[in-house]
Every structure is written in C-alpha cells, then in structure tokens.
Amino acid sequence: MKRFILCAVCAAPVFFMLSCGSVSVSRVSSDSLTDLSGYWNNTDVRIVCESLIDSCLNSARIARFAEEKGRLPRIKIGTFKNNTDEHLDPAIIPNTMKVVITNSGKAEFVADSATQNELRAEKQDQLGAASYETAASIGNETAADFMLTGSVKTIVDRDPTGRRSTRTYFVNAELTHIETGVIYWTDENSDIKKDIRQSKVKF
C-alpha cells in the first residue's frame, strides 16, 4: 500500500506538468515552404497546380478549339481519384485549377454535377412557387465542351531498416471532349518527391 501511494505522489507532478503545457501559434505566409509530416500538403498543391495550369493554358489544341468555335471552351470538373495511401481531398487540385484558369480568361467552367442537381431542384421549386416573370426557365443550361479529370498516386520506396523512405507523387490531369471522347490535353506532374528520415528511438 505504501509503495502504491509513493508511486502516485511521484507521478502527480509529471501529470501536472504535461497538462499545463503551453501552446504557441504563429502565422506564416501562404507561399512559405512547410513540410511537417512528409505527406501531401498545401505547398505541394501550389507547386503541382502551377505546373499543370501553365501546361493547360498553353495547350495549342485548346487554343485552336476556341478559335474555331469563336468562343471560350467550357469545362466541367469530373472525378479526381485519390490513389494514394493518404486521406487527402483530390478535389483541391481541380478546384484550384478552376479558379486560376477562369480568372485567366481562357476558359469557362460550368457547374459540377452536384451543383447542377441543386440548381435543377431550385428551378423546379420556382415553377410552383415563384411568379412566371421571375422563375428560372428549365432547359436553358449551358453545356460543357470538356470534362476535367485526373488522379493522384504515390510510389513509396523504403530502405530495409524502415527508417528512411521516399514518397513520389504523380498527379495526372486531362481534358476530354465530352461529345467525341477525344483527349485534347493531358499532362502529369511528378515534381513532388520527399525524402523522409526517422531517427532511431533511444530510451
């Protein structure tokens, strides 16, 4: 019994010190290079998107399509697959590309399928509740010419000790003509390669 009481008393200061630890938070620039875990992060998104956007905006076939049609190409975001072992949101990449490409004035994006379904439900509701003059018409949606799809995958190489590994990210994106199924633009970025080293744990 005495031994138990002694152990509890000795452990109490340690618990107190751990529970009262301070937390320090500081702001960093969104352009700063941060890599705390070795996994996919916002810096990687920026690097990848800059490369893919530049490739897309300078695509000769997309520019020729716009010239032949006499208008900007219309793009719809499709599925970006996460083929990595991480819980990342692959939608971040096409959404980032959408913002920059739209602001460049070289293409237009139409609503994705989920948003279109909401809009259609709203138009149906307006038909029964709103006045004829103000209700949105059905059947006047602007169709997309292309669908933007892609994927993110990783290749992991580990040394026999398990204390060092490399993670290489492969991000693919492509624009496919919806009517014909012809791929007008595709590119892959593999600039993100990380060397991760874990120190040997000592007790």
N, C-alpha and C positions, 0 to 999 in steps of 0.2 A: 504493500500500500504506500509506503514511504517513497519507494522508487517511482511509482506512478505519479505521485504529487510533484516530485522533483522534476520529472520529465515535462510535465505540463507547465510548470513555472518557467523552465528553461526555454520552452517553445513559444511562450506568450510574447516575449519581446520581438522574436523573429516575425511572428504573425502581424504584430503591430506595425513593424517597420514596412512590411510588404503592403499592408492595406492602406498605409498613409503615403505611398509613393506619389510624387507629383507628376503631372502630365504637361509636356511642353509642346506647343503647337506654333508653327511659323509658316507664313505664306511664301510660296515660291512662284516663279514665273511659269506660265503655261508652256513656254518654249524651253525650259530647263530640262536637262537630261537626268531623269530619275529612273533608277532600276533597283528596287529594294529586294524583290523576291526572285528575279530571274525569269519571271513569267511575263506574258503579254501585258502591256500597259499603254497609257496614253501617248507616250513618246513613240512607241512602235507604230501606233495608228497614224500619227502625223507623218512619220517617215514613209510608210507604205503608201498612204493616200497621196502625198506629194508626187511620188513616182508614177502611180497609176493615173492620176488626174492629168499630169503632163502628157503621158502617152495617149490618153483618150482624146484630149483636146487637140492634139496634133495629128490625129489619125486622118490620113488622106481620104479614106473611103467614107468616113462620116462627113467630112467637108464636102465631098463630091455629092453625097446624098442630099445635103442641104441646098447645094447649088442647083441640082436637077429638080428638086421639089419647089424651090423658090421660098422655102420657109425653114425654120429651125426643126431639127429632128426631135421627136417626142419620145421620152424614155419612161419606162415603168420599172420600179425595183422589184425584182423577183427574190428568189431564195439564195442566201449566202450560207453555205453549210459549214458548220464547225466540226472539222475532222481532227481536232487536236484532243489531247487528254486533259484539257483545261476547261473550266466553266466560264468561257468568255462569250460575249454577245457579238456575234458576227455582223449584226445589223449596223453596228457603229461605222464600219467601213463604207458600205454603200450610202448611208445617210450623210457621212462627211463628204463623200464624192458628190452627192446630190447638191449640197449647199454650194460648193465651190464651182461646179460645172454650171449650175443655174445662174450664179452671180457673174460668170464669165460671159454670159450672153450667147453661148454657142449651142445651147440645147435647152429644151423644156422638159420638165418631169410632170407626169400625171400622177394622180393619187394611186397608192398601192391598193391591193385587193381589200384589205381590212377597212381602209378609209372609204373606199368606193361603196362597200356594203352599208356603212353608216350613212353615207350621203343618199343612197337609194332609199333606205328606210326613212330618212328625213323627208325626202320628196314625196314618198307615199303618204306620210303623215300630213304633209302640207296640202295634198289633194283633198283631204277630208276636213281639214281644219282652217286652212288659210283661204283668203279671197282669191278669185281667179286671176286677178291682175297681179298679185304678188307671189303666187305659188310658183315654185321652180318647175319647169317642164321636164317630163320624162322622155328619154331617148335622145337627148342633146349632149351626151357626154363626148368628150374629145378622146379618140382612141390613140393608143401609143403605137409608135413605129417599131420600137426596140424594147427588149427586156434586158435589164442589167442583172446578171447572176454571177456567182463565184463561190469560192471556198477558201478556208484557212486550214492548213495542216502543218504538222511538225514532224521533224525527224530528230530523234534523240539518240545520241551516242554516248555511252558511259564507259569509263575505264573499269578494269576488273575489281578495283577496291571500292567502287561506288562513291568515292569522294570527289570525283571530277566528271562533269558531263558537258556536252554541248547541245544546245537546242537551236535548230534552224527552222524558221517559219517560212512557209511557202504560201503566198496569197495570190490567188488567181481571180481575174475578173474578165468578163466578156459581155459584149453587146450583140444580141441575136435579133435579127429581123423577125418580127412576130408572124408576118404573113407567109414568108418563104422558109423560115428556119435557117437562113444563111447567117453565119457569124461574120459581122462586119468589123469587129475589133476584139482583140483578146491580148492579154499581157499577164505576166507573172512576176511578182516581186519576191526575191529571196535575200534581201539585204539584211534582214534581222537574224543574226546569229549570235548566240550568247554562250560564253564560257563560264560555267558555274563551278566553283570550287568550295568544298566544305572542309573546314579544318577538323583535325582529329580531336574528338572529345576527350578531355582529360578530367579526372576526378581527383 
